[in-house]
Amino acid sequence: MNHRKEELNEAKVAIMSLLSKCKKALPNLKENSSQQTLLERRINALQIALNLIEKAQLESANN
């Protein structure tokens, strides 16, 4: 997929913000609760998305 640099930057900022908020909320959840599991999975998904965006930005910079 081809995305403009601006779109990738905007997506990266949004995902970093969500990731930060999720990480801050995690300690407030009850241990081994469904909410904790869901938030941990969301954090993992956001980290994957962030890695993919950064990879796309590197590839774009090299082309």
Backbone as CSV, one residue per row, in Angstrom:
resi,resn,N_x,N_y,N_z,CA_x,CA_y,CA_z,C_x,C_y,C_z
1,MET,0.831,-1.183,0.000,0.000,0.000,0.000,0.873,1.243,0.000
2,ASN,0.432,2.204,-0.747,1.132,3.482,-0.765,0.342,4.500,0.038
3,HIS,0.980,5.007,1.056,0.370,6.057,1.867,1.302,7.250,1.838
4,ARG,0.711,8.399,1.848,1.520,9.606,1.887,2.247,9.696,3.221
5,LYS,3.378,10.365,3.206,4.165,10.543,4.431,3.332,11.207,5.521
6,GLU,2.530,12.177,5.130,1.692,12.895,6.095,0.689,11.950,6.763
7,GLU,0.088,11.068,5.979,-0.877,10.104,6.532,-0.197,9.168,7.520
8,LEU,0.988,8.705,7.173,1.722,7.814,8.072,2.093,8.529,9.365
9,ASN,2.520,9.770,9.255,2.867,10.542,10.452,1.657,10.763,11.350
10,GLU,0.516,11.097,10.751,-0.709,11.309,11.536,-1.146,10.023,12.222
11,ALA,-1.072,8.915,11.510,-1.444,7.624,12.090,-0.499,7.256,13.225
12,LYS,0.780,7.521,13.029,1.778,7.206,14.060,1.512,7.998,15.334
13,VAL,1.220,9.278,15.187,0.931,10.126,16.350,-0.306,9.616,17.088
14,ALA,-1.346,9.274,16.346,-2.586,8.791,16.963,-2.357,7.474,17.697
15,ILE,-1.623,6.575,17.082,-1.374,5.272,17.705,-0.484,5.424,18.931
16,MET,0.508,6.288,18.857,1.370,6.514,20.019,0.571,7.082,21.189
17,SER,-0.376,7.948,20.897,-1.226,8.517,21.939,-2.098,7.439,22.586
18,LEU,-2.730,6.627,21.752,-3.558,5.533,22.275,-2.733,4.553,23.094
19,LEU,-1.552,4.235,22.605,-0.675,3.296,23.290,-0.291,3.829,24.664
20,SER,0.033,5.091,24.735,0.387,5.715,26.005,-0.779,5.660,26.996
21,LYS,-1.969,5.985,26.520,-3.154,5.967,27.382,-3.464,4.559,27.876
22,CYS,-3.321,3.581,27.005,-3.578,2.189,27.388,-2.587,1.721,28.444
23,LYS,-1.320,2.065,28.252,-0.287,1.662,29.212,-0.517,2.302,30.574
24,LYS,-1.011,3.541,30.588,-1.297,4.220,31.849,-2.493,3.592,32.556
25,ALA,-3.452,3.085,31.801,-4.663,2.503,32.379,-4.432,1.086,32.894
26,LEU,-3.465,0.392,32.342,-3.245,-1.022,32.663,-3.047,-1.299,34.158
27,PRO,-2.237,-0.526,34.884,-2.044,-0.821,36.314,-3.310,-0.664,37.156
28,ASN,-4.295,0.052,36.642,-5.526,0.291,37.396,-6.537,-0.840,37.273
29,LEU,-6.257,-1.823,36.434,-7.200,-2.916,36.224,-6.900,-4.084,37.151
30,LYS,-7.952,-4.793,37.480,-7.824,-5.946,38.365,-7.006,-7.038,37.675
31,GLU,-6.082,-7.625,38.434,-5.212,-8.687,37.920,-6.042,-9.856,37.389
32,ASN,-5.662,-10.348,36.218,-6.300,-11.504,35.570,-7.770,-11.275,35.216
33,SER,-8.171,-10.036,35.081,-9.554,-9.751,34.685,-9.651,-9.735,33.164
34,SER,-10.873,-9.845,32.668,-11.069,-9.799,31.218,-10.678,-8.426,30.664
35,GLN,-10.897,-7.382,31.456,-10.517,-6.039,31.018,-9.002,-5.924,30.858
36,GLN,-8.259,-6.542,31.781,-6.805,-6.518,31.700,-6.326,-7.270,30.461
37,THR,-6.903,-8.439,30.229,-6.527,-9.235,29.059,-6.815,-8.473,27.775
38,LEU,-7.983,-7.871,27.688,-8.359,-7.106,26.501,-7.404,-5.937,26.276
39,LEU,-7.083,-5.218,27.335,-6.188,-4.073,27.201,-4.778,-4.515,26.810
40,GLU,-4.308,-5.628,27.366,-2.992,-6.153,26.985,-2.964,-6.513,25.503
41,ARG,-4.040,-7.103,25.015,-4.119,-7.456,23.592,-4.182,-6.207,22.718
42,ARG,-4.882,-5.195,23.186,-4.928,-3.931,22.442,-3.543,-3.292,22.380
43,ILE,-2.835,-3.327,23.494,-1.482,-2.772,23.529,-0.589,-3.500,22.534
44,ASN,-0.674,-4.822,22.512,0.123,-5.598,21.553,-0.237,-5.237,20.116
45,ALA,-1.515,-5.107,19.834,-1.958,-4.759,18.479,-1.478,-3.362,18.085
46,LEU,-1.546,-2.429,19.014,-1.080,-1.071,18.729,0.427,-1.041,18.491
47,GLN,1.173,-1.852,19.247,2.621,-1.916,19.049,2.954,-2.495,17.674
48,ILE,2.207,-3.500,17.254,2.404,-4.076,15.917,2.108,-3.026,14.850
49,ALA,1.001,-2.316,15.013,0.637,-1.273,14.047,1.713,-0.191,13.982
50,LEU,2.227,0.197,15.134,3.276,1.214,15.179,4.537,0.723,14.469
51,ASN,4.905,-0.528,14.697,6.075,-1.104,14.023,5.889,-1.127,12.513
52,LEU,4.694,-1.473,12.061,4.425,-1.513,10.623,4.483,-0.115,10.000
53,ILE,3.976,0.869,10.711,4.042,2.248,10.218,5.496,2.697,10.118
54,GLU,6.281,2.402,11.152,7.690,2.789,11.131,8.435,2.086,10.003
55,LYS,8.095,0.828,9.756,8.710,0.084,8.650,8.350,0.735,7.312
56,ALA,7.091,1.115,7.153,6.648,1.768,5.919,7.346,3.113,5.734
57,GLN,7.554,3.832,6.834,8.248,5.113,6.745,9.702,4.920,6.319
58,LEU,10.357,3.897,6.849,11.739,3.613,6.456,11.832,3.234,4.985
59,GLU,10.907,2.388,4.553,10.902,1.966,3.150,10.644,3.158,2.230
60,SER,9.775,4.037,2.661,9.467,5.232,1.875,10.685,6.154,1.791
61,ALA,11.414,6.255,2.888,12.594,7.118,2.917,13.713,6.561,2.043
62,ASN,13.772,5.239,1.920,14.825,4.600,1.130,14.517,4.592,-0.360
63,ASN,13.284,4.881,-0.730,12.901,4.870,-2.157,12.925,6.231,-2.764
